[in-house]
Amino acid sequence: MGAILNTLALLAGIALGPWSDRAPLTVLRASALALLVALVGGVAFGGASPLGYTATLLVFGAIGLAGVWTAGRKVVVMLAPPEALGSCFGLYGITVKLSVVGSVLYGFLEFHAGPKPAMLAQGAPLLLGLGCLLMVRLPTAAKSR
């Protein structure tokens, strides 16, 4: 399933590339929503429909991951002051590495409470991130970069 997810994400990333060039923040927001749909679908279909569970996670997960991969770096470039670009990418890299916290939380909750609560717990940081993304505004000068 992981290989299929990454293959679909690669194809989605290629398709989202031109849109990311024109509207990276919109792609990032849409990607966060796709990941939220994947989580909710995974919880809704988990245990009830293996096909629905797998399809929801694969399709919406792939779109969400691809959007984050393609548009995230573009938004960093557009928001960071040129003299601090390296520092901002360093911070971006650290936050990507901190995503392991979500995996640990998932594993802990899945072991102690089951897969549905574990998946729902992933929604909290996703909603927080989406809320932050909704507040981001690109500077006018950055739109031409």
C-alpha positions as CSV (number, residue, x, y, z in Angstrom):
1,M,0.0,0.0,0.0
2,G,2.9,2.3,0.8
3,A,4.4,1.8,-2.7
4,I,1.1,2.6,-4.4
5,L,0.6,5.7,-2.2
6,N,4.0,7.0,-3.1
7,T,3.5,6.2,-6.8
8,L,0.1,8.0,-6.8
9,A,1.7,10.9,-4.9
10,L,4.4,11.2,-7.5
11,L,1.9,11.3,-10.3
12,A,-0.2,13.8,-8.3
13,G,2.9,15.9,-7.7
14,I,3.6,16.1,-11.4
15,A,0.0,17.1,-12.1
16,L,0.0,19.7,-9.2
17,G,3.3,21.2,-10.2
18,P,2.0,23.8,-12.7
19,W,-0.8,24.8,-10.2
20,S,1.8,25.1,-7.5
21,D,3.7,27.6,-9.6
22,R,0.6,29.8,-10.0
23,A,-1.0,29.4,-6.6
24,P,1.2,27.6,-4.1
25,L,-0.7,28.7,-1.0
26,T,-4.0,27.4,-2.5
27,V,-2.4,24.1,-3.3
28,L,-1.1,23.9,0.2
29,R,-4.5,24.6,1.7
30,A,-6.2,22.1,-0.7
31,S,-3.6,19.5,0.2
32,A,-4.3,19.9,3.9
33,L,-8.0,19.4,3.2
34,A,-7.3,16.3,1.2
35,L,-5.2,14.9,4.0
36,L,-8.1,15.7,6.4
37,V,-10.5,13.9,4.0
38,A,-8.1,10.9,4.0
39,L,-8.1,10.7,7.8
40,V,-11.9,11.1,8.1
41,G,-12.4,8.6,5.3
42,G,-10.0,6.2,6.9
43,V,-11.9,6.4,10.2
44,A,-15.3,6.1,8.6
45,F,-14.4,3.2,6.3
46,G,-12.0,1.5,8.8
47,G,-13.4,-1.9,9.7
48,A,-16.5,-1.4,7.5
49,S,-15.1,-1.4,4.0
50,P,-11.6,-2.4,3.2
51,L,-11.9,-1.1,-0.3
52,G,-13.3,2.3,0.8
53,Y,-10.6,2.5,3.5
54,T,-7.8,1.8,1.1
55,A,-9.1,4.0,-1.8
56,T,-9.8,6.9,0.5
57,L,-6.4,6.8,2.1
58,L,-4.5,6.2,-1.2
59,V,-6.3,8.8,-3.3
60,F,-6.7,11.6,-0.9
61,G,-3.5,10.8,1.0
62,A,-1.5,10.9,-2.3
63,I,-3.0,14.2,-3.3
64,G,-2.4,15.7,0.1
65,L,1.2,14.5,0.3
66,A,2.0,15.6,-3.2
67,G,0.5,19.1,-2.7
68,V,2.6,19.5,0.5
69,W,5.7,18.3,-1.3
70,T,5.3,20.5,-4.3
71,A,3.9,23.7,-2.8
72,G,5.5,23.8,0.7
73,R,9.0,24.7,-0.5
74,K,7.6,27.3,-2.9
75,V,5.7,29.0,-0.1
76,V,8.9,29.1,2.1
77,V,10.7,30.8,-0.8
78,M,7.9,33.3,-1.2
79,L,7.6,34.1,2.5
80,A,11.2,34.1,3.6
81,P,13.3,37.3,3.4
82,P,16.2,36.6,0.9
83,E,18.9,37.1,3.6
84,A,17.2,34.4,5.8
85,L,16.3,31.9,3.2
86,G,18.8,29.3,4.4
87,S,17.6,29.6,8.0
88,C,13.9,29.4,7.0
89,F,14.6,26.2,5.0
90,G,16.5,24.8,8.0
91,L,13.5,25.5,10.2
92,Y,11.2,23.9,7.5
93,G,13.5,20.8,7.5
94,I,13.3,20.5,11.3
95,T,9.5,20.7,11.2
96,V,9.4,18.0,8.7
97,K,11.5,15.8,10.9
98,L,9.3,16.6,13.9
99,S,6.4,14.9,12.0
100,V,7.8,11.7,13.7
101,V,5.9,12.8,16.8
102,G,2.6,12.2,15.0
103,S,3.8,8.7,14.1
104,V,4.7,7.9,17.7
105,L,1.4,9.3,18.9
106,Y,-0.4,7.1,16.3
107,G,1.5,4.0,17.4
108,F,0.8,4.7,21.1
109,L,-2.9,5.3,20.6
110,E,-3.3,2.5,18.1
111,F,-1.8,0.1,20.7
112,H,-3.9,1.4,23.6
113,A,-7.1,2.5,22.1
114,G,-7.4,1.1,18.6
115,P,-6.9,2.4,15.0
116,K,-9.9,4.8,14.8
117,P,-8.9,7.0,17.8
118,A,-5.3,6.9,16.6
119,M,-6.3,8.2,13.2
120,L,-8.6,10.8,14.6
121,A,-5.8,12.1,16.8
122,Q,-3.8,12.9,13.7
123,G,-6.6,15.3,12.7
124,A,-5.8,17.7,15.6
125,P,-2.4,18.8,14.4
126,L,-3.7,18.8,10.8
127,L,-6.6,21.1,11.7
128,L,-4.1,23.4,13.6
129,G,-1.9,23.5,10.5
130,L,-4.8,24.2,8.3
131,G,-5.9,27.0,10.6
132,C,-2.4,28.5,10.4
133,L,-2.4,28.1,6.6
134,L,-5.7,30.0,6.3
135,M,-4.1,33.0,8.1
136,V,-1.0,33.2,5.8
137,R,-1.0,36.0,3.3
138,L,1.7,36.2,0.6
139,P,3.4,39.6,0.3
140,T,2.8,41.3,-3.0
141,A,6.5,41.4,-3.8
142,A,6.8,37.7,-3.1
143,K,4.2,36.8,-5.7
144,S,6.6,37.7,-8.5
145,R,9.4,35.4,-7.3
